[in-house]
Amino acid sequence: MGYSGFKVIKEGLFGQRGWKPVWRDPDPKPEYDVIIIGGGGHGLSTAFYLAKEHGITNVAVLEKGYLGGGNVGRNTTIVRANYMLPGNSEFYSHSLKLWEGMEQELNYNTMMSQRGVIMLCHSDGQRDLFARRGNAMINQGDDAELLDPAGVRRELPYLDFDNIRFPIYGGLLHRRGGTARHDAVAWGYARGADQRGVDLIQNCEVTGIDIKGGVVTGVQTTRGAIRANKVGIVVAGRSGQVAAMAGLRLPIESHVLQAFVSEGLKPCINHVVSFGMGHFYISQSDKGGLVFGGDLDFYASYAARGNLPMKEHVMEAAMTLMPMIGKARVLRSWGGIMDMTPDGSPIIDKTPTEGLFIDCGWCYGGFKAVPGSGYSFAHLMATGNLHEPAARYRLDRFRTGAGLMDEEGTGSQHNLH
Ligand SMILES: Cc1cc2nc3c(=O)[nH]c(=O)nc-3n(C[C@H](O)[C@H](O)[C@H](O)COP(=O)(O)OP(=O)(O)OC[C@H]3O[C@@H](n4cnc5c(N)ncnc54)[C@H](O)[C@@H]3O)c2cc1C
């Protein structure tokens, strides 16, 4: 079923009876050409691009819960391409271009809103770093503008400009950055993959990976064994556990990241604002809720909820930056499990087992990577070759130490910064 303005009006006039389920609910077949483990944003976009770009449609996405119930439906929806280091720069640039064409490509309203991302700086050193980052973004072909304090005041008049501890020295504005509706992205890719013949199988947990003579032959699931010569692991916070089923130990720790939403308010925050020095960021959803968050909870966990001290820290940072927020009431908070790598950059690679591939390590920034990651991972699984924009995301960089991409300069303690 195609979506259009005409269809919406027609359904409105005739009692909304013509809508059909957006994807099928098939039983698993005994064998597929490709199995994708994980029905999050990255798994679904991988399946979509396998079908669309490579004509590989005998594919199953196996999801232990429901599609979009993981981090893809739990994040704060920020999309941007303001990375600095070679390796990340070209990847996120490619991903943002895919975002810009996504609604047309999927014929699905993902509510992509390029409202601009502003990162604030609070010292000379941080401003110099942002100038450098902005130059790297422009060299990559993306947009960046360095704002002085008056420029920040023009865009964000509601900030506390008299704060002694965090004086505002300026900001880095990335106009093409913004937000999109997270679960719509999952649904859009799911629908696109299903339309091309991919089987999306929910309530199907992978419990084992079958390997014979160093070659993958299929998976064991709660709905029986399924054979395939190619298997992709795309399970975000569960990457360590699922990789262990193939005897693979990953350089990943799973940590909790929390998010918060206020009651619905009239439009007051027009951008995504990031206050890195205080570990706080915020935007306003189309429904009016202020959507905000901070840093990781500082302990490894598989629980999708967070601790109270981190909540307090985020609220304090919010009040420091924009005291007016104290009048709003928080409606909800939740957590998601982040697959943290030591250098803060992801992995898209083959594994030592032939036919077994892995896409993980997106830390707390993998939503913006959903289209780029799926595109690059599908390329790798279909052709056996690394896709150029993602060619630095190799697993062996953690063994050799060569090619690490430490975007935040936090060394091997990235997940404790
Ligand atoms: C609070 C919060 C805020 C965030 N904010 C942002 C942001 O603003 N911008 C940004 O770019 N990123 C953000 N992120 C990060 C982003 O959400 C993740 O990096 C990204 O969603 C991870 O990829 P995914 O969508 O494929 O993961 P998921 O949606 O978690 O998909 C993985 C899927 O694998 C399934 N699975 C696990 N084990 C198995 C198994 N054994 N068998 C079958 N299925 C299995 C899970 O059920 C899950 O559905 C945020 C994350 C959180 C939690």
The ligand as a Gaussian input file, in Angstrom:
#p B3LYP/6-31G(d) Opt

LIG

0 1
 C       18.302000       7.191000      25.989000
 C       19.011000       7.074000      24.689000
 C       19.237000       8.195000      23.919000
 C       19.889000       8.077000      22.694000
 N       19.985000       9.198000      21.914000
 C       20.518000       9.105000      20.677000
 C       20.491000      10.237000      19.824000
 O       19.927000      11.273000      20.164000
 N       21.075000      10.123000      18.607000
 C       21.688000       8.982000      18.209000
 O       22.242000       8.972000      17.109000
 N       21.682000       7.873000      18.988000
 C       21.097000       7.902000      20.205000
 N       21.044000       6.786000      21.009000
 C       21.700000       5.546000      20.558000
 C       20.858000       4.724000      19.587000
 O       19.542000       4.594000      20.052000
 C       21.498000       3.334000      19.418000
 O       22.873000       3.445000      19.155000
 C       20.863000       2.548000      18.268000
 O       19.460000       2.613000      18.319000
 C       21.338000       1.097000      18.333000
 O       21.020000       0.372000      17.182000
 P       19.622000      -0.403000      16.933000
 O       18.571000       0.605000      16.611000
 O       19.828000      -1.426000      15.900000
 O       19.392000      -1.055000      18.355000
 P       18.106000      -1.760000      18.967000
 O       16.848000      -1.055000      18.607000
 O       18.386000      -1.977000      20.425000
 O       18.093000      -3.141000      18.180000
 C       18.704000      -4.331000      18.595000
 C       17.623000      -5.393000      18.612000
 O       18.224000      -6.672000      18.797000
 C       17.302000      -7.462000      19.497000
 N       17.991000      -8.617000      20.084000
 C       18.898000      -8.637000      21.083000
 N       19.304000      -9.897000      21.339000
 C       18.640000     -10.697000      20.467000
 C       18.608000     -12.095000      20.247000
 N       19.357000     -12.938000      20.973000
 N       17.785000     -12.579000      19.272000
 C       17.012000     -11.751000      18.519000
 N       16.991000     -10.405000      18.717000
 C       17.796000      -9.893000      19.664000
 C       16.739000      -6.505000      20.552000
 O       15.500000      -6.954000      21.072000
 C       16.635000      -5.216000      19.748000
 O       15.326000      -5.015000      19.221000
 C       20.386000       6.828000      22.240000
 C       20.146000       5.704000      23.013000
 C       19.436000       5.808000      24.212000
 C       19.143000       4.577000      25.016000

